[in-house]
């Protein structure tokens, strides 16, 4: 880096790096709860490893978060807290200038499970269980990420309403199993039902 003025020039041993524009093509999962904390994979290209690599969810007063470099086509960022709705994902190599990526992430209300009907199913599985609660998303069903976890098995859920989804019971040993729901196939409720 060299600076000059009327009184002479100053030189520095430092360097300056120009990088290509960061390109994002999608995020996975594309939805998550308002409370934030979802590990979001940003897919694209031109990514380089740097300690200043950041993601920001939304515009205006950005709340940037650290980005973890996976490889030149993938970053991982933890979503920030935000109200429900769609937001643009912005990327920065230097933690100062943010560029829109053209990729969107949608915040949703958190799901909760209240009770099941029926409350018992045959051990061989296949019984449709209606999971009652709240915050269930039809958009998540259309994306294929509305899921139920029955014990340790994960099954796709069928959206019935914002307060009910249907999941088929899986084969399991006789006994009690917990049932939890996710709107993004990553974070599950912890209602203990």
C-alpha positions in Angstrom: 0.0 0.0 0.0 1.4 3.4 -0.9 0.1 6.8 0.1 1.3 10.0 -1.5 0.8 13.7 -0.8 2.5 17.0 -1.8 5.2 16.4 0.8 6.2 12.9 -0.4 5.1 9.3 -0.4 4.7 6.8 2.4 4.9 3.1 1.8 3.7 0.2 3.9 4.7 -3.4 4.0 1.0 -4.3 4.1 -1.1 -5.7 1.3 -4.6 -5.4 0.0 -6.6 -8.2 -1.4 -9.5 -7.9 -4.0 -11.8 -10.9 -4.0 -14.4 -12.1 -6.5 -18.0 -11.5 -5.7 -19.5 -14.1 -3.4 -22.3 -16.1 -5.2 -25.1 -17.8 -3.3 -27.5 -20.2 -4.9 -29.5 -21.4 -1.9 -29.8 -22.1 1.8 -30.6 -25.3 3.6 -32.8 -25.4 5.5 -34.7 -22.5 3.9 -36.8 -22.0 7.1 -36.2 -21.8 10.8 -37.7 -20.6 14.1 -37.8 -16.9 15.2 -35.6 -17.7 18.1 -32.7 -18.2 15.7 -29.8 -20.6 16.2 -30.5 -22.7 13.1 -27.4 -24.0 11.5 -27.9 -22.8 7.9 -25.8 -24.1 5.0 -25.3 -21.3 2.4 -24.5 -22.9 -1.0 -22.9 -21.1 -3.9 -19.4 -20.3 -5.0 -16.4 -18.1 -4.7 -16.1 -18.6 -0.9 -12.7 -18.2 0.7 -11.6 -19.0 4.2 -11.2 -15.8 6.2 -11.7 -15.0 9.9 -13.8 -12.0 8.8 -16.3 -14.1 6.8 -19.9 -13.2 7.9 -23.6 -13.8 7.1 -26.4 -11.4 7.9 -30.1 -12.3 7.9 -32.3 -9.4 6.9 -31.7 -5.8 5.9 -31.6 -2.5 7.8 -30.0 -3.0 11.2 -28.1 -6.2 10.3 -27.1 -8.6 13.1 -24.1 -10.3 11.4 -23.0 -13.7 12.5 -19.8 -15.6 12.0 -19.7 -17.8 8.9 -17.8 -21.1 9.0 -16.0 -21.9 5.8 -16.7 -25.5 4.7 -15.3 -25.3 1.2 -15.4 -22.9 -1.8 -19.0 -23.8 -2.5 -20.5 -23.9 1.1 -20.6 -21.8 4.3 -22.4 -22.5 7.5 -24.0 -19.7 9.5 -26.2 -19.7 12.6 -29.4 -17.8 12.0 -29.9 -14.7 14.2 -33.0 -13.9 16.2 -35.7 -12.3 13.9 -39.4 -11.8 13.7 -41.4 -14.1 11.4 -41.2 -13.5 7.7 -38.8 -13.8 4.7 -35.4 -12.1 4.8 -32.5 -11.8 2.4 -29.3 -13.4 3.3 -26.3 -11.1 2.9 -22.6 -12.1 2.8 -19.4 -10.4 3.6 -15.7 -11.4 3.2 -14.4 -8.6 5.4 -17.2 -8.2 8.0 -17.8 -4.6 6.9 -19.3 -4.5 3.4 -22.4 -6.8 2.9 -23.7 -7.8 -0.5 -27.2 -9.2 -1.2 -26.9 -12.8 -2.2 -30.3 -13.1 -3.9 -31.1 -15.9 -1.5 -34.0 -15.8 1.0 -34.5 -17.4 4.5 -37.9 -17.6 6.1 -38.4 -17.2 9.9 -41.4 -19.0 11.3 -43.1 -19.2 14.7 -41.8 -22.0 16.8 -43.8 -25.2 16.8 -45.1 -26.9 20.0 -46.8 -30.2 20.7 -49.7 -30.5 23.1 -51.2 -34.0 22.7 -51.7 -36.9 20.4 -54.8 -38.7 19.1 -55.0 -41.6 19.4 -52.6 -41.8 22.4 -51.7 -45.4 21.6 -50.7 -47.3 18.4 -49.9 -50.9 17.4 -46.3 -51.9 17.7 -46.1 -52.9 14.1 -46.6 -49.3 13.0 -48.6 -47.6 10.3 -51.2 -46.0 12.6 -51.9 -42.4 11.6 -51.3 -40.2 14.6 -52.7 -36.7 14.8 -50.2 -34.4 16.6 -52.0 -31.4 18.1 -50.2 -28.2 19.1 -49.3 -25.0 17.3 -47.0 -23.3 14.9 -47.2 -26.1 12.2 -46.3 -24.7 8.8 -47.9 -25.7 5.4 -44.9 -24.1 3.7 -42.7 -26.6 5.5 -44.8 -29.4 4.3 -44.5 -28.2 0.7 -40.7 -28.0 1.1 -40.6 -31.5 2.5 -39.2 -30.5 5.8 -42.3 -30.8 8.1 -41.3 -33.9 10.1 -42.3 -35.9 13.2 -39.8 -37.7 15.4 -41.4 -40.8 17.0 -38.9 -42.2 19.5 -35.8 -42.1 17.3 -37.5 -42.5 13.9 -38.2 -39.5 11.7 -41.2 -39.4 9.4 -42.7 -36.8 7.1 -45.7 -35.0 8.5 -48.9 -34.1 6.6 -50.1 -30.6 7.4 -53.8 -30.5 8.5 -53.8 -27.0 10.0 -51.6 -24.7 12.0 -52.5 -26.7 15.1 -52.5 -30.3 13.7 -50.4 -32.5 11.6 -50.6 -36.3 10.8 -47.7 -38.7 11.0 -47.8 -42.5 10.6 -46.4 -44.4 13.6 -43.3 -46.5 12.9 -42.6 -50.0 14.0 -41.4 -49.9 17.6 -41.1 -52.1 20.7 -44.1 -51.9 23.0 -43.8 -49.0 25.5 -43.9 -45.2 25.6 -42.2 -43.0 22.9 -41.8 -39.3 22.7 -43.3 -37.5 19.7 -41.8 -34.2 18.6 -42.2 -32.0 15.5 -39.9 -29.9 13.3 -40.8 -27.3 10.7 -37.3 -27.6 9.1 -36.3 -31.2 9.7 -33.5 -30.0 12.0 -34.8 -28.4 15.2 -37.5 -30.4 17.0 -39.9 -29.3 19.7 -39.1 -30.4 23.2 -42.6 -30.6 24.5 -42.1 -34.0 26.0 -45.3 -35.6 24.7 
